[in-house]
Amino acid sequence: MLDHCSISHKGGVVLWSRSFTPTAAQAVSNPATSPVNSLIRDVLIEGRSGEDKYEKDGYAIRWTFVNELELIFVVAYQRILQLTYVEDLLTAIKALFVKLFEPFLATFVASLHALNNKSARASLLQTWDFSKAFEGWDKVFDKVLRGLETKAAQVGGLKLGLRVTSRSPITPPSDETATEPTNAPDAPLDEEQIARNVQALKNRLRGKGRRRGVGRVESGSGRDSLPPSDTDTPSKKKIKPKNQRKWGYEAPTEDDMASLDFSTDKPAAGSAAASLDLTSLVDQASLGTRGQDGLYEVKDWEFTRDKDGASDFVARTLAAQQQQQETQAAKSSGSLGALGSIFARLTGSKVLTDNDLKSVLEGMKQHLMKKNVAMDIADKICEGVGEGLVGKKVGGFQTINTTVRQALSTSLTRILTPGTSTDLLLSIRTKLSAPLPSTQQRLPYSIVFVGVNGVGKSTNLSKVCFWLIQNGFKVLIAACDTFRSGAVEQLRVHVRNLGMLDVSGPDGKGGVELFERGYGKDAAGIAKEAITYAKDHDFDVVLIDTAGRMQDNEPLMRALAKLVATNSPDKIIFVGEALVGNEAVDQLSKFDRALRDFSSISGATGRGRGIDGMLVTKWDTVGAALSMTYVTGQPILFVGCGQTYTDLRQLRVSNVVQALLSD
């Protein structure tokens, strides 16, 4: 059963709508809870129209376009229902609505385009009576809907009947085990078959005797008997505990232990500082800039433009398609056909169809996949671009080239443009400067770094820490990776290096400390203790390092969700690799879904927390940025591009779009 159906203009004018349940009518009447508004806000505006279905607040929403008339057809129903006729319904009502009311719709769209003033458009809309213009559409819609629902019910009943009749009759089991031969009574038995049946009977009798605990079962001939029972077999040997490994024949001395200990500083601090090359920790060429306000900003990632320009693959695909069409036209019989083809190319004025865009969209998809964009994401982006171009009227070859290039650039820009602020410094300063009651103590700004194994969470956490110290923040690093060997020691080395670099903000403030409780402890408890310690000792920011885990490991994902629900961090940053391709979509979507589901169960408020932003490491290709942003809609805060503390970059949407379109 449907919940809601509507037909709207892309400018926001609702031409016709109907709600089938009171709950749906109430939801649609409220702009904040309307599924149609959510579709426009989260999918259409952000360029995600290539998706097959959109889910929001228990609703599944499907849609289709009529680009030449700028119409949007939307159907919403309960997500748990499997309505197989929704696609057929959208196709049918789109065709019928356009066929019945195309003159009126064309006049309406032309009148809207003729007015550029919003107030003039609003006054014009008041003069249109849509209920009178679309009189009789309700009956047509009801007839189509009833026909599709009846057809779907008949198909479902037919499938159910086939499943029932195809079942074999169930016979009750016999009281005795199968001791009779399987051959029919009147079938002749040879000696070999009789011998096999006798042997099978003996084997089954042995099985019955063993199950009942009988030690020995005699057969009719007395020659076959069971082997000794389990009590007769010798008992299993006890496994001896593993001896500790001994290095040599004697216990190591203190000098031996000191020579093997690489996790702590040498007794002489001066010699350690001298032996450590501090220049290798900071790349002077990668240092950011400090503005007039004293804030230290990391460098922007810059795209090196090719001399040939961008999006040449679009021009090449269109040129190949045009050459193929000219070859076919030259082979056609008669001079009028060739002359007509030349005339059509000269005059332009062509309405784009699916066939015109098929080769272009395929070339666009292959190009995006070469840029390491996930295949599913490339499919959806190209499908969304195609839906926006079908039905548009364009000119010749150059006009088509410009139109396709501009449509793809616009779609990529919409996807990559963040819907939330990416200014992390502003968020931190806003929380630290917000007024509080005199009885309440200020909490530090907390950031949790999550991700799969080996992507560089600890290394890039230290880069973010370097950036925060440069801006005068006092940072506490919480070592909540209590599973991986060497994780605490790695953070200890980073804290030591950052302390030896002697970096600070413009006012001389800043600093870093490590909060650790060793291994094998509860990560959520350590994070809570670290935040309390930071609050009592006036730390500004707490960076929480977590253990890497695979997105399919439910127990570990529940433990991570417990950490999030217990401590309510201000930011949850997913750290992912830029080289994983299709795996980026699986990792990020499952991390986000698991955190939302499990944190809502563990938390007291019942609200789930998802990924708030991404940090992409091993930045060598731009495709992962598009895939990750498309999946969550959250921004990429930083990208890591090296091993020093200054190898951190910010992304500009224009640079990423140019890199995606370039060859």
N, C-alpha and C positions, 0 to 999 in steps of 0.2 A: 504494500500500500504506500502510495506517495504521501509526502508531508507538505510539499510546496512546489509550485511551478510558476515561473515568471518569464516574461518577454520584455526586454529593456533595450533602450538605446545606449550606445557606448558613452554618450554624454551624461548618463545618469537618470534619464527619464524612463519611468516604468510605464510601459504601454499596456500591459495586461498581467495580472497575477492572480493566483488562487492558492489558498491554504486549505488543506484537507483535514486538519486536526486543530483543536483549540490551542494546544501547546505550540504548534508550528505558527499559528497566527499571532500568538503572543510574542514568540521569539522574533518573528519578522518585523513586528511593529516597533521593536526596540532596536535602534541602530547599533548598539553595542553587542547585542546577541544575535543579530540577523545573520543567518548562514550566507545569504547573498552578499551582504556587505563584507563578511569575512573573506569570501571568494575574491571579490574585487580588490580588497586591501592586501591579502596575502599571496594571491596567485597572479591575477591579471596585471596589477600595477607593477609587481616585481618581475614580470616576464616569465612566469612559470606556467604559461598556458599550454605547454606541451604535455603536461601530466594527464593521465587518463581519468583520475578521480581525486577529489580533495575531501579530506575528512576534518570535521571541526565540531566539537561539543556533541558527539554522538550522531552527527549527521554525515551522510555520504552525499557529495554534491558532484553532479556531472553537468557539462555545458557544451555548447557549440556556437559557432559564429556564422553570420551572413555579412561578410565584409563590405560588399557593394552597397548594402543598406545600413551598415553599422549597427547590426542587431546582435543581441546576446540572448540565447535561450538557456535557461537554468532549470534543473530538476534536483530537488533535495528529498532524501528519504532516510529512514533509520539505518545506521551503519550495520547493524546486525542482520538485516534482511538481505537476501540474495535475490534481487529483482533482475531477472535476465532480460526484460523487455525495455529497459531504460534507454539503451542506445537506439533501438528501433523507434521508440516514442519520440526522442529528440529529432531523429531524421524525418519522421512523418510530419510532426507539427511544424518543423522548419519549412519543409516543402509546401505544405498546405497554407501556412500563414502567408508566405511570400506570394504564392499563386493567387490567393484570394484578395490580398490587400496591397499588392505591389504599387499601384498608382498612388494611393494615399500615402504609403510609406516614402515613395520617391519625392513627393511634394513636401512632406514633412521634413525630410532630411535636407532638401534644398533650401527650405525656409530657415532652418537652423544655421546652415552655413552662410546664409546671406546676412545674418546679424552677428556682429562681433561683440556687441555690448551685452554683458550678463543681465543687466536690468531689462533690456529690450527682449532678450530671450525669455526671461521669467514672465514678462507680460504677455508674450506671444503664446507661451504654453498654457496660460489661463484661458485663452480663446479656443483651444482645441478640446473637443469632446471625444475622448477615446472610447468611452462606453458606446456611444452612438456609431463611431467610425468602425468599431470592431463588433458590431451587433451580429449575433449568430455564431460567433466564434466559440462560445461556451458549448453549444450543442455539438459542433464539429469536434472539439477537444474531447468531450465526454464519449462520443462515439468511437473515436480512435483509441482512447484509453481502455474502454470496455472491451473492444475487440482484441487488443494486445494482452490484457489480463486474462481473458477467456482462453486465448491461444496458449499462453504460458501455463495456465492451469491444466489444459488438456495434455500438453507435452509432458508436464510433471507427472500427471496421473498415468500416462502411457509408460513412462520410464519406470514408475513404481510397480505397475502391473507386470512388466517384463522381468523385473528383479524378483518378484514373488513367484511367478510361474517357472522361472528358471532354476529354482532351488530343487534339489533332489530330495525325495522323501526321507525323513529321518526315522530310522528303525531303532527300537530300544535295544540296549546292549544285552547280551545273553548272560545268564547267571554263571555259566561255566566259561572258562577261558577257551579260546579257539583250539579245541583238541581234535576237531573233525577235519579231514582233508577238504580242501576247497573245491575238489572236482565234483561234478554232479553224480548222484547215485547210479544212474544207468550208464555212465561213461565207463568204458573198459580201462582198467589200470594195468600198466605193465609192471615188471618187477622193479625197475629203477624208480618209478614214481612211488611205489609202495614203500621202498626203502627210504626215500626222502621224507615221506609222511611219518614214518616211524621215528626217524631221527628228529624231526621237528617236534613230535610229541614228547620225546625224551628231554629235549632241551627245555620245553615249556614246563615239564614236571620239575626239572632241576630249578628253574626260576621260582616256581611256587614254593618249593621246599626251602630255598634260601630266604625268601621273603618272610616265611613263617618261622624262621629260626631253626628249621630241621637240619641237623648236621649231615645226614646222608639219606638219600632216597634211592631205593632199589627199583630197578625196572623189571619188566617181566622176565627177561633172560638172565638177570642177575649179573651180567657182565659190565654194565655201565653204572657208574656211581658218581656221586658228587665229589669234588675235591674237598679237602679239609676245610672246615669253617674258618671264619676270620679270627676266632679265638686261638686257632692252632698256629696261625702265622706269627712269626716273631714280631715283637713290637718295634715301632719306628725308633730310630736313634734320636736322642735329644740333640738339638742343634746347639753347639757350643757358641757362646758369645764371641764376637769378633775381638781379637786382641788389638790393643792400640798399637799404632805403628811406632816403631823405635828407630830413631836415626842413629845408627852405629850401635856400639855395645854399651855406651855409657850415657847417662843423662846429660843434656846440653848445659853448658855453663852460662853464667850471666853474660859473658863476653860473646858467646855464640848467639844468644838471643838478641843481644844488641845489634850484632852485625846483620841479623835477619829481619830486624824491625824497620820497615820503611814507612810506617803510618804516622810516626811522630817526628817532631823536630829533633835535631841533634842537641846535645847539651849546650853548645855554644850557639846562641842565637845569631850572633854576628856572622859566624861562618856560614850558617844556613842562608842568611840573606845574601851573602856574597856569592854562594854557589847557585842561587836561583836567578835566572835571567829574567828580570822583570819586563824587559822590552818584548819578550815573546808572549806576554800576557795581554798586551795592548797594541793594536795596530794603529799607528798614528794616522795612516791614510784613511782609516775607517771611522775615526772619531767623529761624533756628531757636532752640532753647532750649538752655541749658547746665545740665546736671544737677548734683546735689550732688557727684558724682564728678569733675566738671570736663569731662565729655565733651560735645561740641557735637553735637546731634541736629537734623537737618533737620525741618521741619514735616511733619505728616501731611496727606495730601490729604483734605479734608473734603467730604462730599456734602451738598448743600443739599436737605433733604427737602421734598417737596410737602405741602400741607395735606391733600390727599385720601388720603395714605398710599401704600403700595406695592402692586404686583401687582394693580391694579384691572383690568387686561386679562384676568386669569383669571376674575374675577367677572363681567365683562361677557360673556365668551364663554360661560360656563356659563349665565348668565341668558338669553342669546339661544337657546341650545340647549334650555333648559327651556321657554321660551315656544313654540318650534316644536313640541315634543312635546305640550304642552297643546293647541295648535291642532289637531294631528292627532287627539288623543284626543277633542276636542269634536266633530269631524266624523264620528267613527266612529258606527255605528248601535248603538242600544240603550243603556239607562240603566246596565246592569250594567257595560259597558266603562268608562264615565266614572266610575262609583262605584269600580270596581276600581282605576282609575288614581289617584283621590284617596286611596284606602286605602293604596296602595303608597307614595305620597309621604309620608303621615302616619307610617306604620310604619317607613320607611327601609329598612335592611338590604338594600343593593343590591351585587351583585358587579360590579365594573367590567370592561367588555369593550373590545375595540378600537374598536367603533363609538361607545361612550360618550366615549372619549378622542380620537377623530379630530379633531373640530373644536377641542377645547382645545389639542391639540398643534400644530395648524396655526396657531392664533392665537399660541401661544407662540413658534413658529418665526418668524413675521412680526415679532413684537415684538423678538426678539433681533437680527434682521437690521436693524431700524430703529436699533438701538443700535450698528450697525456691526460686528456679529459676522459672521465669514465664513459663507457659506451652508452649506458642508459641515460646519462645526463646529456650527452651529445645528441642522442635520439630525441629527447624531449625538447631541447633547445631548438633543433632544426624543425621539429614539428610545430612548435609555437611560432617560429618565424614564418613558416609556410602558411599557417592559418591566418596570420596577419596580412599576407600578401595576396592570397587568392581572392580574385574579384576586383583588384585594383587596376586602374587604367594607367598605362605607362606609354612612353614613346618608343624610340628605337633601341639599338644595342646599348649605347652609352647610358640611356635613361634607365634601362633595366639593371645594368651594372651598378649604377649609383643607388637605385632603389634597394636592391638586395644588400649591398654593402651597408647602407644606412640602417636597414632593418636589423641586420645582425649586430651592428655596433650598438644600436639602441637596446636590443635585447640583452646583450652582455653587460651593458652599463647598468641596466635596471637590476640585474641579478647581483652584480658585485657591489652596488651602492648599499651601504649598511643602513638598516632601519633604526639602529641605536647608535649612541655616541661611541666613538673609538678613542676619545680623549681620556686615557686612564689617569693622567695627572689631575685633570679636573675632577674626576670622580673621587680620587683620594683626598684632595684638598677640600672638596665639598663636605665629605663626611667628617674630616678632622676639625673643620671650622664651624660645623653646625652647632647651634646653641643647645645646651642640655640643662636639665634641672640640677640644682646644686647637690641633690642627694644621689645623682647617678654619675658613675665613672665612665669616661669615654673609652670605647672599645677601639682597638686598632683596625686598620683596613686589612682584610685577610683575602688571600688569593690561593686557590688550590690548583695544582698542575696535575692533569690526568692524561693517560694515554697508554698505548700498548708497550710491550717490552722493546727496549733498545732504540727508541726514537730520539733520545737526547733531552729528556725532561730535566735532569739535574744540571746538565751543562747550560741549557738555555734559561733555567731558573737563575743561575749565577749571572748570566748576561742581563736579565731583567733587574737583578739586584744591583749590579754595577750602574745601570741607568737610574735607578731610584736613589742610590747614594749620591750620584752626581747632582741630583735635584734636592739634596739636603734632607732626605728622609732617613730615619733610624730604622733599620730593617732587622727582623729576627727570622732566621731560617729554621723551620721545624722539620726535623728528619723523621718523617712518618713512613719511610720505606724500611720496614723492619724485617723484610724477607730476603732481599738480595744481599749477598755477601759483598762487603766493601761499600755499600751505599752510604753509610754514615761516615766512613773514612773519606769518601769522595767529597761530600759536602764539607767535611772538616778542612780538606785541602783548599777548596774554593774560598772558604771563609778566611783561611790563613793568607791566601794570595790577595784577596781583596783588602785585607787589613794592611798587608805590606805595601800595596800600591798607594796607600795613604790618599784616597780620593775622598772628596767631600763636596758639599754644595757651595753656592756662592757666599753664603753666610758662615761658612766653616762648619756647619752641622752635617750630620750623617754618620754612618757607621753600621756595622753588621756583627751579629753574634749568631751562634749555633745553639739550638735547643734540641738535645737528643737524649733518649732513654735506652739506647742499645737496641738489641734485636729480640724478636719473638714477642713483642708487646702489642697491645691493641692500638692500631693507628688512630682510631677516633679519639681514644683517651689521651694519646700523646698530643694530638692537635688541640684538644681542649685545654690541656695543661699549658701548652705553648701560648695560646691566646690569653690565658689568665696571667701568665708570666709577663707577656708583652704589655698587658694592661697595667700591671703593678709597677713596671719599670719604664714606663713612658716610651714604648716603641710605637712607631707610626704605622708600619706595615709588617704583616706576617706572611711569609711565603712558605706554603705547605707543600713539601715534596711527597709524592705517593709512589707506591710500588707499581711497576708496569704489570699489566694483565691483559689477557686476550678478551675480546668483546663477547665471546661465547661462554666464558667461564662464569656461570651464575653465582656460585658462592663468593668469588672475589668481587664481582660487581655489587653484590649485596653488601659486602664489607665497605666498599667505596661509597655506596649510597648511605650507609650508616654514618660514615665520617661527614658527609655533606649534611645530612639531616641533623646530626648532633651539634655541629658547629656553625651552620648557616653562613658560609663564606660569602663575601661580597662579590667575588668573581670566581667562576669555574672555567679554566682555560684548558682546552684540549690541545695537546701537543701531538702533531702528526707529521709524517714524512711527505715530501713533495714528489717522491719517486714511486709511490705505491700504485698509482693509477686507479683501477676499478676497486681495489681494496679500500681506498680512502672512503668511499661511499658506505661500504659495509661497516667499517670500523666506527665512523662518526655517527651513523644512524643508530647502530646498536648501543653505543655508549650513551647517546642522548636519550634513547628510549628506556634503557635500563636505569639510568639515573632518575628519570622522571617517575618511572613505575615504582622502583624500590625505595626511593627517598620519600615518596608520598606515604608509603606503608610505615617506614621507620620514624618519620617526623611526627611531632605533636600537632602541627597545624594541618596535616593531611595534604599539603600542597607539594607537588613534585618540583624538583629543580633540574634543569637541563643545562646544556653547554651554553656559556655566555659569550665565548669568543674562542678563536683559534690562534695557535702559534705554529707556523709551518717551518720545519727544519729541513736541512739539506736542500736548500732552495736552488734547484737547477732547472726546473721547468714550471711553467705557470698554470698548467692544466689542473693541478690539484687544487689551486685556489678557487677555480670556478666550480669544481665538483663539491668541495667542502661548503662553500657559501650557498650553493643551490640546495644542499641537503638540509641545512639547519636554518638558513636565513640570517645567521649570526656573522659578525665581521671577523676578518683576520687582523689581529692587533699588531703582530710582528712576524717577520720571517728571519730565520737564522741562516747565515751564509758563510760560516767559517768557525774557527776554533778559538779565537780570542774573545775577550769580553766586549769588544767594540763591534763584533760582527753581528749586529742586529740592525734590521732595516724596517722601515714603515712602507706600506703599499699605497700607491695612488691608483685610483680606478682607471684613470685615463692611460697610465702606463701599462697596466695589465691588459686592457682591451687592445691596445696597439700591439702588444706582444702576442696576443692570441690571434689577431688577424694577420700578422706578418708571416712571411714564408720562412 
